[in-house]
Amino acid sequence: MSITVNIYYHGENGAARRFAEEMESSGTADTIRAENGNLRYEYFIPMNDPETILLIDSWKDQASIDFHHASPMMATIAELREKYDLHMKVDRFISDDTESDESFVRK
């Protein structure tokens, strides 16, 4: 089982993109990727909404997320969210670890 959290950061005048760029250039995103239990931490731009950045954030289990949320890294992220005046929407998914979709995946 793994847990994936999709966070949609929305701002104005390119703020969400600048936030993601600073997360990457400052090394903050890499620090999160190196945390125990992190499986994925990647930013994407939705084609139909350039003022939004999608973060796909996957973790091994809830304990890994709880550790991350209790870390000093969260203060850094909160400061950057404030700096860029971002608003968020969050979707959370728990994987069932089945491979039933494999027949539809072209590799």
Secondary structure, 3 states (H helix, E strand, C coil): CCEEEEEEEECCCCHHHHHHHHHHHCCHHHHHHCCCCEEEEEEECCCCCCCEEEEEEEECCHHHHHHHHHCCHHHHHHHHHHHCCCEEEEEEEECCCCCCCHHHCCC
